[in-house]
Amino acid sequence: LPTASEFVLETNCGVIKFSTESAAPTTVGTIAWLANQGFYNNTSCHRLTTQGIFVLQCGDPAGNGSGGPGFSFVDENLPTAAADGTYVYPRGTVAMANSGANTNGSQFFLVYQDSPLPPNYSVWGKISEGLEVIDNVASAGVLDGSSDGLPSQAVVISNASTTP
């Protein structure tokens, strides 16, 4: 698998960059491979949450939360839970979205405010540039007025790339 020290997401809302976690080599390598294949190009970030947890979720070619690359891989670099069973994913964290243990595919989420979640999501990056892009999207809210759904401000990744 390729390695990457930085990911760059060029979006219609601005550029988002993140550095990668060395403790998540399989995740980083898999996402880098997908990015280098053009997998993320012209895909939308399909989920914004604005209450309880604060994330923008991307990486689904179907655009609705059900899509992926056609394979899955194991969890790694999982955080340690607090006494209440949750972990606060800090602002700027990049982690994998999943549908259960070891079901990572292509979807990931960008944390724009500290978010308490179960410690079930592989942490593989930290946003180094572009948090204000996500803040702007979040401030526009969710399209249907709820706190979880399609962002009002559509976010389309035109190009995803990596640097070694």
N, C-alpha and C positions, 0 to 999 in steps of 0.2 A: 504493500500500500504506500501511496505517496505520503510525504510529511509536509506540513505547512506550519509556518510560524504566524501567519496573518491571513485573514479572510477579508475580502472587500466585496460588499454588496452595493452595486450601483442601482439605485432605485429612482423612480420618478419624483420622490420626495427629498432626495439627497443621498449622500454616500454614508454608509455605515461600515466601520472597520472594527474587527476584533482580533485580539491575540489569542493563541490557542494554549490549552493546558497540556503540558507534557505527560500528566498522569492519565490522559485519555487517548492513547495512541491509535487504538482501533477506530474510535469515533472520529478523530481528526482525519485519519487516513481515508476512511470511508467517505466522509463528507467532502474532503479534498478531491477524491476520485470522481465523485458525482459532479462537483463544481467544474472540474477540468473537462468533463464530458459535455458540459453545457446543460446539465439536468435542471439547474435552477433558473436558467435564462427564461425570461418572459413568464415567470410564475408570480402569483400574487400572495401576499401575506393575508391569510383568510380569517384570522381570529384575533380579536382584541378583547382583553378583559380589563375592566375599569373599576371593579369593586372586589375587595377581599384579596385577590391576586392581581398583579399588574404586569401583563405580558402581551407581546405581539408575537403571534405564531406564524411561521413561514415554512416553506419547503414542501408544500403539497402540490404536485402537478395537476391534481383534479380541482384544486381551489376550494374544497369544501370540508377538508379534515379527514377524508377517507383514502387519499392517495398516498402512494409511496413508490419506492424503486423496484418492488417485486422481490425483495429479500429483507431479512432482519438480522440484527446482530446484538451481541450481549451488552448488558449494562457495564459501565466502568466509571470510576471516580465518583461514586455516589456519596453525597454528604452524610454526616452523622446526625441522627435525629436528636432533638432536645427531649426533655422528660415528657413533654406532651405529644411526642410522636411526630412533630413537624420540624422542619428546618427552614430558616428564613433565607431564601435565595436573595442575595444582595443586588441592588440596582447595578446594572451593567453585566449581569451574568448571562451567558449563553448556555442553554442546556437542551437536551433532546426531549422531544415530546414522544409519548409512547402510549400503548394500550395495555400495558402490563409489563411484568418483568421480562427483560431480554427481547423486547419487541421493537427496538429502535430501527428506524428506516431512514427517511430523509427529512422528516419534520423536526423543527427545532423552535425554541422560543427565546425571545429577547426580553429580559426583565428590566422594566423602566422605573419601578419603585420596589423597594424591599417587599418580598412576597412569601408568606408562610405556606409551605406545601409539604406533602409527605416527601421524605428523602429518596424518592424513587426515580429521579431524573438525572441522567449522566451529565455532569458539568464538563464542558469542553472548551469554553472560551470566556473572554472578558472584553466587553466593548471598550475600545480605546478612542473611538471617534464616531460622532453621529448620534449620541444619545438625545440631542436636541431634536433630531429628525423624528425619533420615536415619541418624544414628549409632544411634539406638534401633532402627530397622528392621534395620540391618546387624548389630547385636549379637544379634538373634533368629535370624539366619542364613537359610539357604536351606531351603525346605520339604522337599526330598528328602534333605537332609543333604550334598549336594554343595557346590561352591563357586560354582556358576553356575546360576541358575534362578529359579523363583517364590519371592519372599520368604515366609518363615514368617509374618511379620506382614503381612497384606494391606494394601496402600496404595491407596486409592481417591481419586481427585481428584473432589470433589463440585462444585467450581467453579474455573475458571481465568479470571482477569481481568487487565487491563492498566491502567496509568495512563500518560497521555501524557508 
